[in-house]
């Protein structure tokens, strides 16, 4: 049954079988009954008029009316004068809900997980306008299969933005548009493996999905510790099997540290010595509050650094638009179809190119910086009031910070916070090599997608969760109601 109507069964596939299986009206009755009981036609759905369905099936109208009448008599359908024949309520089974689905739909009252921007602030109207204009402006040829390296106009606009805003050194031919940072990492790892690489260094702690992507591409991820000055390049040098590394020099996740100038120079020197490649994750470098954003490492050594970025931390992860700026040799490999990956839809690429060309992206970033800074300051004030004596670090950039704990473990606090409808993360969740003891326990508190008015309530519940976790760690009591603060 072809066609598509709201709240209808006009598009349901019917298995009628051959003439050997009985008369046509009997086979149609059986097929409709199976579609209802199997859940392919939902309760309340309207069936096509008998004349329409008969024409589509190439049978007489009598066949359809007989089938409908039989199913009405059996209680599967109901027919009302002047209305469509519909599936009777409760005739079709309700869709099943798995336990996994129930978990993924859980939405806490306060979401403090890191890495999510302010989704409430997404510029819906301006983006919709850009998509509509892009749809009308694209030529017929541009509506075909996309260039694996990305749409030409977006590559040009992005190249200009990265030179101007991030201090990068490139031309548009070195830039490949991809579906985000992970897509870029997967492509690069496949190209590196084909070139003979077997291992890749990753920051520890760091974004765990990067290590998973390295492993999925066939390379061995090698953890390298991060301290107050960023990646330990001296320890990287000891890993003789490594000639490539993923690093976030402008704002390391999750510690929030900036790669110190001496370390930046040492990392570039290492890459030149081993003829290696540095994959620079520039994930939220635009959001710096204590000074101007730190320029891209790629500008120091464009022949040995791949600059990777996306709009996931600025606009929305739902857009799946990212980019990688690579030395010419690796840019060709990145854009090759055999390394896998798929660029974002051409219409979205053109829309983002227009966003860049009109300055809308720059204006949105400026407004976001002010919004995140106000929210960060508000969060710091609330933490100082409700949790005095708990050190905070990594708050100079991005939209997350670290809260050091005393007298309790981070896993216990995360669990107690979840009981109070607060979702947050343990720093150790981002380590490849776990911390030896709980004395250095830290929480990663994200505030990007936390509404301004929700900040005080979130901190109060966090404070109560910490009190409860302290009692649990001291006495072994597993009761989220103990030790709560008043208010």
Helices and strands as residue ranges (DSSP letters): G 19-21, H 24-37, H 50-57, H 61-74, E 77-78, E 86-87, H 99-104, E 110-111, G 119-121, H 124-137, G 141-143, H 152-166, G 172-174, E 175-178, H 181-194, E 199-204, H 208-216, E 220-227, E 230-231, H 233-238, E 242-247, H 261-273, E 277-281, G 297-299, E 305-310, G 317-319, E 322-325, H 328-334, G 337-339, H 346-357, H 360-386, E 392-393, E 400-404, H 410-419, E 422-423, E 425-426, G 427-430, G 438-440, E 442-446, G 452-454, H 455-475
